[in-house]
C-alpha cells in the first residue's frame, strides 16, 4: 500500500535505535526525507548513512533532547536541510521507572518537556504543510497501571492527555496529533533485553502475561507510527493507538 509519503519530510527524535530507528527507516522506505537525533554521534552518522542509502534526503545531529536549546536548533536545522517539516515524531524516553525525585525529574525533562519543546519548535513549519502530523510515542504504562507506575507511567499518561489536547487546539490549523502506546517491545540494546539479562524473573513474568506469547518488535510499532502519520490517516486525530498484542484489558 502506498501511504502517500513520497516527498514528505519527517523528524524523529531518538531515531538511531529501537522504535525510533525502525520508524525512520520505514519513513525512508516510503520515500520520505528524514531527520533524526540521538545521544551517540556515531549512531547518528550511521543512521543518516543508512537512511540516505534508501534514496532519500537524510539529516542528523547528536544531542540530549532534554537540552531545549539544542533540540530547537536541531528542529530548525532539520527544517532547513530537508526543506520543511510535514511530520514530527516525539519518541525519546528516559525510561525512568521509579518514585524518586531523580526519576520524576528525568521523566519530566526528557519524556514530557522534550515533546513540548519539539512541538513548539516544529509547529511554525508544520503549519505550512498540506498534510501535517504529530505522533507522540507514549506507552501502555500510561494507559493502564502496571509495574512502571510512578514517574514513568504518570508521565506517559500525561503525554496521552497532551496529544489529545493538542489535537483539539491544532485541528483548525490542519495539524493532526495522535499518541501511540506500545506494549512490551524487544530489540537489541532495548530495556527488555536489559531486563532479560539483569532481572530474568521480571522478564519471564511479563512475557507470560502477553496473550500472543511474545513481545512486540520495533518494526511492528513503527508501522503504526508511520501509518497514523501518513496522509491516508487524514481523519485520524486525537486518538491513542495502542500496539500491544492484546496485552491491556481496558475497554
BALOBA-1460 file (C-alpha; in Angstrom, 3 decimals):
// residues 251
<rec num="1" residu="x" x="0.000" y="0.000" z="0.000"/>
<rec num="2" residu="x" x="1.273" y="3.446" z="-0.936"/>
<rec num="3" residu="x" x="0.952" y="5.680" z="2.147"/>
<rec num="4" residu="x" x="1.393" y="8.834" z="0.019"/>
<rec num="5" residu="x" x="4.519" y="9.805" z="1.956"/>
<rec num="6" residu="x" x="6.847" y="10.250" z="-1.004"/>
<rec num="7" residu="x" x="8.496" y="13.662" z="-0.949"/>
<rec num="8" residu="x" x="7.368" y="14.492" z="2.580"/>
<rec num="9" residu="x" x="9.728" y="15.432" z="5.425"/>
<rec num="10" residu="x" x="9.712" y="13.724" z="8.818"/>
<rec num="11" residu="x" x="11.609" y="14.386" z="12.044"/>
<rec num="12" residu="x" x="12.133" y="11.552" z="14.529"/>
<rec num="13" residu="x" x="13.626" y="12.143" z="17.966"/>
<rec num="14" residu="x" x="15.615" y="9.201" z="19.267"/>
<rec num="15" residu="x" x="15.807" y="7.912" z="15.725"/>
<rec num="16" residu="x" x="19.023" y="5.899" z="15.999"/>
<rec num="17" residu="x" x="17.785" y="2.723" z="17.704"/>
<rec num="18" residu="x" x="14.710" y="0.715" z="18.585"/>
<rec num="19" residu="x" x="11.299" y="2.100" z="17.697"/>
<rec num="20" residu="x" x="12.748" y="5.413" z="16.537"/>
<rec num="21" residu="x" x="15.229" y="3.790" z="14.169"/>
<rec num="22" residu="x" x="12.602" y="1.428" z="12.761"/>
<rec num="23" residu="x" x="10.230" y="4.368" z="12.267"/>
<rec num="24" residu="x" x="12.849" y="6.460" z="10.481"/>
<rec num="25" residu="x" x="13.738" y="3.507" z="8.239"/>
<rec num="26" residu="x" x="10.100" y="2.913" z="7.291"/>
<rec num="27" residu="x" x="9.556" y="6.584" z="6.508"/>
<rec num="28" residu="x" x="12.614" y="6.473" z="4.246"/>
<rec num="29" residu="x" x="11.397" y="3.280" z="2.578"/>
<rec num="30" residu="x" x="8.170" y="5.131" z="1.766"/>
<rec num="31" residu="x" x="10.155" y="7.894" z="0.046"/>
<rec num="32" residu="x" x="10.061" y="10.372" z="2.900"/>
<rec num="33" residu="x" x="13.080" y="12.546" z="3.735"/>
<rec num="34" residu="x" x="14.056" y="12.022" z="7.380"/>
<rec num="35" residu="x" x="15.940" y="13.822" z="10.132"/>
<rec num="36" residu="x" x="16.949" y="12.044" z="13.328"/>
<rec num="37" residu="x" x="18.672" y="12.886" z="16.576"/>
<rec num="38" residu="x" x="20.247" y="10.810" z="19.323"/>
<rec num="39" residu="x" x="22.908" y="10.974" z="22.012"/>
<rec num="40" residu="x" x="25.545" y="8.870" z="20.207"/>
<rec num="41" residu="x" x="27.236" y="10.774" z="17.380"/>
<rec num="42" residu="x" x="28.462" y="7.573" z="15.763"/>
<rec num="43" residu="x" x="24.981" y="6.071" z="15.767"/>
<rec num="44" residu="x" x="23.566" y="9.277" z="14.294"/>
<rec num="45" residu="x" x="26.124" y="9.249" z="11.476"/>
<rec num="46" residu="x" x="25.452" y="5.581" z="10.686"/>
<rec num="47" residu="x" x="21.690" y="6.097" z="10.738"/>
<rec num="48" residu="x" x="21.929" y="9.061" z="8.365"/>
<rec num="49" residu="x" x="24.112" y="6.990" z="6.052"/>
<rec num="50" residu="x" x="21.665" y="4.074" z="6.087"/>
<rec num="51" residu="x" x="18.663" y="6.301" z="5.501"/>
<rec num="52" residu="x" x="20.392" y="8.106" z="2.660"/>
<rec num="53" residu="x" x="21.118" y="4.756" z="1.028"/>
<rec num="54" residu="x" x="17.378" y="4.359" z="0.535"/>
<rec num="55" residu="x" x="17.482" y="7.236" z="-1.925"/>
<rec num="56" residu="x" x="16.053" y="9.966" z="0.280"/>
<rec num="57" residu="x" x="17.479" y="13.064" z="1.905"/>
<rec num="58" residu="x" x="18.676" y="12.382" z="5.460"/>
<rec num="59" residu="x" x="19.901" y="14.636" z="8.232"/>
<rec num="60" residu="x" x="21.033" y="14.001" z="11.795"/>
<rec num="61" residu="x" x="22.569" y="15.516" z="14.889"/>
<rec num="62" residu="x" x="23.849" y="14.216" z="18.216"/>
<rec num="63" residu="x" x="22.233" y="15.899" z="21.220"/>
<rec num="64" residu="x" x="20.441" y="15.466" z="24.525"/>
<rec num="65" residu="x" x="16.760" y="16.204" z="23.875"/>
<rec num="66" residu="x" x="16.420" y="17.461" z="27.451"/>
<rec num="67" residu="x" x="18.545" y="20.428" z="26.328"/>
<rec num="68" residu="x" x="15.811" y="22.706" z="24.986"/>
<rec num="69" residu="x" x="18.156" y="24.982" z="23.053"/>
<rec num="70" residu="x" x="19.930" y="22.088" z="21.351"/>
<rec num="71" residu="x" x="16.619" y="20.460" z="20.486"/>
<rec num="72" residu="x" x="15.262" y="23.668" z="18.947"/>
<rec num="73" residu="x" x="18.465" y="24.088" z="16.930"/>
<rec num="74" residu="x" x="18.093" y="20.535" z="15.595"/>
<rec num="75" residu="x" x="14.493" y="21.161" z="14.565"/>
<rec num="76" residu="x" x="15.435" y="24.380" z="12.786"/>
<rec num="77" residu="x" x="18.479" y="22.776" z="11.175"/>
<rec num="78" residu="x" x="16.396" y="19.817" z="10.025"/>
<rec num="79" residu="x" x="13.733" y="22.057" z="8.510"/>
<rec num="80" residu="x" x="16.433" y="23.888" z="6.589"/>
<rec num="81" residu="x" x="18.195" y="20.707" z="5.459"/>
<rec num="82" residu="x" x="15.025" y="18.935" z="4.345"/>
<rec num="83" residu="x" x="13.153" y="21.947" z="3.044"/>
<rec num="84" residu="x" x="10.388" y="21.962" z="5.638"/>
<rec num="85" residu="x" x="8.604" y="19.690" z="8.101"/>
<rec num="86" residu="x" x="5.457" y="17.653" z="7.476"/>
<rec num="87" residu="x" x="5.710" y="15.105" z="10.277"/>
<rec num="88" residu="x" x="7.085" y="15.183" z="13.808"/>
<rec num="89" residu="x" x="7.613" y="12.004" z="15.831"/>
<rec num="90" residu="x" x="8.434" y="12.533" z="19.525"/>
<rec num="91" residu="x" x="9.895" y="9.213" z="20.577"/>
<rec num="92" residu="x" x="12.576" y="9.703" z="23.269"/>
<rec num="93" residu="x" x="12.097" y="8.421" z="26.817"/>
<rec num="94" residu="x" x="14.390" y="8.488" z="29.823"/>
<rec num="95" residu="x" x="12.850" y="5.123" z="30.829"/>
<rec num="96" residu="x" x="12.989" y="6.414" z="34.401"/>
<rec num="97" residu="x" x="10.906" y="3.869" z="36.294"/>
<rec num="98" residu="x" x="10.584" y="4.641" z="39.986"/>
<rec num="99" residu="x" x="9.246" y="7.031" z="42.563"/>
<rec num="100" residu="x" x="12.286" y="9.090" z="43.480"/>
<rec num="101" residu="x" x="12.927" y="12.790" z="42.898"/>
<rec num="102" residu="x" x="15.535" y="11.770" z="40.322"/>
<rec num="103" residu="x" x="13.185" y="9.530" z="38.328"/>
<rec num="104" residu="x" x="10.450" y="12.166" z="38.330"/>
<rec num="105" residu="x" x="12.891" y="14.854" z="37.184"/>
<rec num="106" residu="x" x="14.278" y="12.664" z="34.383"/>
<rec num="107" residu="x" x="10.809" y="11.673" z="33.170"/>
<rec num="108" residu="x" x="9.590" y="15.248" z="33.196"/>
<rec num="109" residu="x" x="12.615" y="16.794" z="31.476"/>
<rec num="110" residu="x" x="13.116" y="14.065" z="28.882"/>
<rec num="111" residu="x" x="9.747" y="12.472" z="28.131"/>
<rec num="112" residu="x" x="7.449" y="15.428" z="28.733"/>
<rec num="113" residu="x" x="9.418" y="18.577" z="28.040"/>
<rec num="114" residu="x" x="11.333" y="17.255" z="25.044"/>
<rec num="115" residu="x" x="7.938" y="16.604" z="23.473"/>
<rec num="116" residu="x" x="6.565" y="20.029" z="24.395"/>
<rec num="117" residu="x" x="9.709" y="21.784" z="23.166"/>
<rec num="118" residu="x" x="9.906" y="19.802" z="19.923"/>
<rec num="119" residu="x" x="6.284" y="20.587" z="19.121"/>
<rec num="120" residu="x" x="6.794" y="24.303" z="19.834"/>
<rec num="121" residu="x" x="9.854" y="24.429" z="17.567"/>
<rec num="122" residu="x" x="8.296" y="22.427" z="14.729"/>
<rec num="123" residu="x" x="4.830" y="23.988" z="14.736"/>
<rec num="124" residu="x" x="5.624" y="27.043" z="12.560"/>
<rec num="125" residu="x" x="6.920" y="24.648" z="9.890"/>
<rec num="126" residu="x" x="4.105" y="22.120" z="10.300"/>
<rec num="127" residu="x" x="1.517" y="24.850" z="9.784"/>
<rec num="128" residu="x" x="2.908" y="25.343" z="6.269"/>
<rec num="129" residu="x" x="2.381" y="21.679" z="5.368"/>
<rec num="130" residu="x" x="-0.654" y="20.385" z="3.469"/>
<rec num="131" residu="x" x="-0.646" y="17.142" z="5.493"/>
<rec num="132" residu="x" x="0.895" y="17.972" z="8.872"/>
<rec num="133" residu="x" x="1.010" y="15.341" z="11.589"/>
<rec num="134" residu="x" x="2.466" y="14.899" z="15.070"/>
<rec num="135" residu="x" x="2.772" y="11.479" z="16.697"/>
<rec num="136" residu="x" x="3.792" y="11.211" z="20.341"/>
<rec num="137" residu="x" x="5.109" y="7.846" z="21.490"/>
<rec num="138" residu="x" x="3.673" y="7.039" z="24.905"/>
<rec num="139" residu="x" x="3.268" y="3.561" z="26.425"/>
<rec num="140" residu="x" x="0.669" y="1.114" z="27.704"/>
<rec num="141" residu="x" x="2.091" y="2.080" z="31.113"/>
<rec num="142" residu="x" x="0.333" y="5.414" z="30.596"/>
<rec num="143" residu="x" x="-2.887" y="3.677" z="29.589"/>
<rec num="144" residu="x" x="-3.127" y="1.145" z="32.421"/>
<rec num="145" residu="x" x="-1.424" y="0.785" z="35.804"/>
<rec num="146" residu="x" x="1.427" y="-1.739" z="35.743"/>
<rec num="147" residu="x" x="4.839" y="-2.293" z="37.321"/>
<rec num="148" residu="x" x="6.034" y="1.055" z="35.926"/>
<rec num="149" residu="x" x="3.502" y="3.068" z="37.927"/>
<rec num="150" residu="x" x="5.196" y="6.172" z="39.313"/>
<rec num="151" residu="x" x="7.261" y="8.635" z="37.334"/>
<rec num="152" residu="x" x="7.276" y="6.645" z="34.087"/>
<rec num="153" residu="x" x="3.611" y="5.679" z="33.959"/>
<rec num="154" residu="x" x="2.324" y="9.060" z="35.104"/>
<rec num="155" residu="x" x="4.437" y="10.933" z="32.562"/>
<rec num="156" residu="x" x="3.359" y="8.629" z="29.759"/>
<rec num="157" residu="x" x="-0.264" y="9.232" z="30.776"/>
<rec num="158" residu="x" x="0.404" y="12.973" z="30.637"/>
<rec num="159" residu="x" x="1.695" y="12.592" z="27.073"/>
<rec num="160" residu="x" x="-1.560" y="10.933" z="26.000"/>
<rec num="161" residu="x" x="-3.516" y="13.797" z="27.546"/>
<rec num="162" residu="x" x="-1.176" y="16.339" z="25.916"/>
<rec num="163" residu="x" x="-1.674" y="14.744" z="22.492"/>
<rec num="164" residu="x" x="-5.447" y="14.807" z="22.890"/>
<rec num="165" residu="x" x="-5.415" y="18.459" z="23.898"/>
<rec num="166" residu="x" x="-3.138" y="19.405" z="21.015"/>
<rec num="167" residu="x" x="-5.407" y="17.612" z="18.546"/>
<rec num="168" residu="x" x="-8.242" y="19.951" z="19.561"/>
<rec num="169" residu="x" x="-6.084" y="23.059" z="19.590"/>
<rec num="170" residu="x" x="-4.422" y="22.450" z="16.227"/>
<rec num="171" residu="x" x="-7.277" y="20.969" z="14.203"/>
<rec num="172" residu="x" x="-8.216" y="24.317" z="12.672"/>
<rec num="173" residu="x" x="-4.604" y="24.764" z="11.567"/>
<rec num="174" residu="x" x="-4.642" y="21.467" z="9.716"/>
<rec num="175" residu="x" x="-2.241" y="19.697" z="12.072"/>
<rec num="176" residu="x" x="-3.234" y="16.214" z="13.225"/>
<rec num="177" residu="x" x="-1.959" y="14.917" z="16.586"/>
<rec num="178" residu="x" x="-2.061" y="11.362" z="17.908"/>
<rec num="179" residu="x" x="-0.437" y="9.274" z="20.606"/>
<rec num="180" residu="x" x="0.948" y="5.780" z="20.036"/>
<rec num="181" residu="x" x="1.214" y="3.458" z="23.044"/>
<rec num="182" residu="x" x="3.384" y="0.386" z="22.502"/>
<rec num="183" residu="x" x="3.269" y="-2.625" z="24.760"/>
<rec num="184" residu="x" x="6.375" y="-4.640" z="25.671"/>
<rec num="185" residu="x" x="8.773" y="-4.175" z="22.741"/>
<rec num="186" residu="x" x="12.005" y="-6.154" z="22.419"/>
<rec num="187" residu="x" x="15.028" y="-5.035" z="20.395"/>
<rec num="188" residu="x" x="18.817" y="-5.125" z="20.656"/>
<rec num="189" residu="x" x="20.014" y="-2.709" z="23.305"/>
<rec num="190" residu="x" x="16.468" y="-2.062" z="24.492"/>
<rec num="191" residu="x" x="15.094" y="-2.081" z="28.022"/>
<rec num="192" residu="x" x="13.568" y="-5.540" z="27.739"/>
<rec num="193" residu="x" x="16.809" y="-7.060" z="26.539"/>
<rec num="194" residu="x" x="18.500" y="-5.473" z="29.561"/>
<rec num="195" residu="x" x="15.764" y="-6.773" z="31.879"/>
<rec num="196" residu="x" x="16.119" y="-10.230" z="30.340"/>
<rec num="197" residu="x" x="19.773" y="-10.234" z="31.389"/>
<rec num="198" residu="x" x="19.558" y="-8.461" z="34.754"/>
<rec num="199" residu="x" x="16.053" y="-9.297" z="36.023"/>
<rec num="200" residu="x" x="15.087" y="-12.652" z="34.472"/>
<rec num="201" residu="x" x="12.151" y="-13.218" z="36.829"/>
<rec num="202" residu="x" x="10.525" y="-9.926" z="35.804"/>
<rec num="203" residu="x" x="11.205" y="-10.736" z="32.157"/>
<rec num="204" residu="x" x="9.550" y="-14.159" z="32.428"/>
<rec num="205" residu="x" x="6.541" y="-12.890" z="34.372"/>
<rec num="206" residu="x" x="5.975" y="-10.064" z="31.904"/>
<rec num="207" residu="x" x="6.319" y="-12.367" z="28.919"/>
<rec num="208" residu="x" x="3.821" y="-14.775" z="30.496"/>
<rec num="209" residu="x" x="1.032" y="-12.169" z="30.570"/>
<rec num="210" residu="x" x="1.398" y="-11.323" z="26.878"/>
<rec num="211" residu="x" x="-1.502" y="-13.200" z="25.203"/>
<rec num="212" residu="x" x="0.486" y="-13.539" z="21.994"/>
<rec num="213" residu="x" x="3.244" y="-15.382" z="23.874"/>
<rec num="214" residu="x" x="5.896" y="-12.927" z="22.731"/>
<rec num="215" residu="x" x="6.991" y="-9.307" z="22.913"/>
<rec num="216" residu="x" x="6.479" y="-6.943" z="20.005"/>
<rec num="217" residu="x" x="9.189" y="-5.756" z="17.656"/>
<rec num="218" residu="x" x="10.290" y="-2.220" z="16.905"/>
<rec num="219" residu="x" x="9.209" y="-2.705" z="13.299"/>
<rec num="220" residu="x" x="5.671" y="-3.643" z="14.353"/>
<rec num="221" residu="x" x="5.347" y="-0.443" z="16.357"/>
<rec num="222" residu="x" x="6.938" y="1.598" z="13.581"/>
<rec num="223" residu="x" x="4.238" y="0.507" z="11.156"/>
<rec num="224" residu="x" x="1.580" y="2.010" z="13.416"/>
<rec num="225" residu="x" x="3.536" y="5.242" z="13.879"/>
<rec num="226" residu="x" x="4.141" y="5.700" z="10.152"/>
<rec num="227" residu="x" x="0.611" y="4.704" z="9.163"/>
<rec num="228" residu="x" x="-1.076" y="7.105" z="11.581"/>
<rec num="229" residu="x" x="1.284" y="9.883" z="10.441"/>
<rec num="230" residu="x" x="0.584" y="9.371" z="6.744"/>
<rec num="231" residu="x" x="-1.864" y="11.356" z="4.593"/>
<rec num="232" residu="x" x="-4.016" y="8.221" z="4.320"/>
<rec num="233" residu="x" x="-4.851" y="8.689" z="8.019"/>
<rec num="234" residu="x" x="-6.182" y="12.192" z="7.362"/>
<rec num="235" residu="x" x="-9.291" y="11.658" z="9.510"/>
<rec num="236" residu="x" x="-7.428" y="10.186" z="12.485"/>
<rec num="237" residu="x" x="-6.581" y="12.804" z="15.098"/>
<rec num="238" residu="x" x="-6.856" y="12.829" z="18.871"/>
<rec num="239" residu="x" x="-6.608" y="9.081" z="19.242"/>
<rec num="240" residu="x" x="-4.253" y="6.853" z="21.233"/>
<rec num="241" residu="x" x="-3.172" y="3.927" z="19.076"/>
<rec num="242" residu="x" x="-2.380" y="1.002" z="21.380"/>
<rec num="243" residu="x" x="0.020" y="-1.513" z="19.805"/>
<rec num="244" residu="x" x="0.324" y="-4.280" z="22.376"/>
<rec num="245" residu="x" x="-0.779" y="-7.660" z="21.005"/>
<rec num="246" residu="x" x="-3.917" y="-7.626" z="23.218"/>
<rec num="247" residu="x" x="-1.880" y="-7.111" z="26.398"/>
<rec num="248" residu="x" x="-4.021" y="-4.428" z="28.012"/>
<rec num="249" residu="x" x="-7.533" y="-5.156" z="29.287"/>
<rec num="250" residu="x" x="-9.104" y="-1.697" z="29.355"/>
<rec num="251" residu="x" x="-12.065" y="-1.102" z="27.039"/>
